[in-house]
Amino acid sequence: MIKFEARLSSDAGRPTVVLAGECDLTSQERLAVVLGEALAGGTDVTVDAAELNFIDSSGINVLISAHRKARAKGQQLYLVNAVHEVATVLDITGVGELLRPPGRG
């Protein structure tokens, strides 16, 4: 099983950060670096959490920080495909709503 993976890909010209495994204190730096790379392109960024099976407050903090950086640059950061416990944590903290793409709800 993957401990944590964050990789940058491109989906129809939009940067997509694909997350897998467990995002916790030991992986927050990797998440921040990859999100920063994605935001450097100057366009909106999608974070795909379909393969993410755990996220703690440190991972949530990195997502919120990246969201704020994106907004400051006139960009958007969206999170999609969260499931099970990850979706629950994101919804309880309000981050699921904060990062929800338009038209999804």
C-alpha positions as CSV (number, residue, x, y, z in Angstrom):
1,M,0.0,0.0,0.0
2,I,1.2,3.5,-0.8
3,K,1.9,5.6,2.3
4,F,1.3,8.9,0.4
5,E,1.6,10.0,-3.2
6,A,0.9,13.4,-4.7
7,R,1.5,13.7,-8.4
8,L,0.8,16.4,-10.9
9,S,-0.9,15.6,-14.2
10,S,-2.8,17.5,-16.8
11,D,-6.5,16.9,-17.5
12,A,-7.8,18.7,-20.6
13,G,-5.2,21.5,-20.1
14,R,-6.0,22.0,-16.4
15,P,-3.4,20.9,-13.8
16,T,-4.7,18.1,-11.7
17,V,-3.0,16.9,-8.4
18,V,-3.8,13.3,-7.8
19,L,-3.6,12.2,-4.2
20,A,-3.2,8.6,-3.0
21,G,-2.7,6.9,0.4
22,E,-2.5,8.7,3.7
23,C,-2.0,12.5,4.0
24,D,-0.7,13.3,7.5
25,L,2.1,15.3,9.2
26,T,4.8,13.3,7.5
27,S,3.4,14.1,4.0
28,Q,2.3,17.7,4.3
29,E,5.5,19.1,2.8
30,R,5.2,16.9,-0.3
31,L,1.5,18.0,-0.7
32,A,2.5,21.6,-0.3
33,V,5.3,21.3,-2.9
34,V,3.1,19.6,-5.5
35,L,0.2,22.1,-5.0
36,G,2.6,24.9,-5.4
37,E,3.9,23.5,-8.6
38,A,0.4,23.2,-9.9
39,L,-0.6,26.7,-8.9
40,A,2.6,28.1,-10.6
41,G,1.0,27.4,-14.0
42,G,-1.4,30.3,-13.5
43,T,-4.6,28.4,-14.1
44,D,-7.2,26.8,-11.8
45,V,-6.2,23.5,-10.2
46,T,-8.2,20.4,-9.5
47,V,-7.2,18.0,-6.6
48,D,-8.4,14.5,-7.2
49,A,-8.8,12.7,-3.9
50,A,-10.3,9.4,-5.2
51,E,-7.3,7.3,-4.0
52,L,-6.8,9.2,-0.8
53,N,-7.9,7.1,2.2
54,F,-6.9,9.3,5.1
55,I,-6.3,13.0,5.8
56,D,-5.6,14.7,9.1
57,S,-5.5,18.4,10.2
58,S,-2.1,19.0,8.7
59,G,-3.3,17.9,5.2
60,I,-6.4,20.0,5.6
61,N,-4.2,23.0,6.6
62,V,-2.1,22.6,3.4
63,L,-5.3,22.5,1.3
64,I,-6.7,25.6,2.9
65,S,-3.3,27.4,2.5
66,A,-3.2,26.4,-1.2
67,H,-6.8,27.6,-1.6
68,R,-5.8,31.0,-0.2
69,K,-2.7,31.3,-2.4
70,A,-4.8,30.4,-5.4
71,R,-7.4,33.0,-4.6
72,A,-4.7,35.7,-4.1
73,K,-3.5,35.0,-7.6
74,G,-7.0,35.0,-9.2
75,Q,-7.1,31.2,-9.4
76,Q,-9.3,28.5,-7.9
77,L,-8.4,25.3,-6.2
78,Y,-11.0,22.6,-6.5
79,L,-11.2,19.2,-4.7
80,V,-13.1,16.3,-6.3
81,N,-13.8,12.6,-5.8
82,A,-13.3,12.4,-2.0
83,V,-14.9,9.3,-0.6
84,H,-15.6,7.6,2.7
85,E,-13.7,8.9,5.7
86,V,-11.9,11.6,3.7
87,A,-15.2,13.0,2.4
88,T,-16.5,12.9,6.0
89,V,-13.5,14.8,7.4
90,L,-13.7,17.4,4.5
91,D,-17.4,17.9,5.1
92,I,-17.1,18.2,8.9
93,T,-14.4,20.8,8.6
94,G,-16.1,22.8,5.8
95,V,-13.3,22.2,3.4
96,G,-15.4,20.0,1.2
97,E,-17.8,23.0,0.6
98,L,-14.9,25.5,0.3
99,L,-13.2,23.5,-2.4
100,R,-16.3,22.2,-4.2
101,P,-16.3,22.9,-7.9
102,P,-19.2,24.9,-9.3
103,G,-22.2,22.8,-10.2
104,R,-21.3,20.0,-7.8
105,G,-23.2,19.7,-4.7
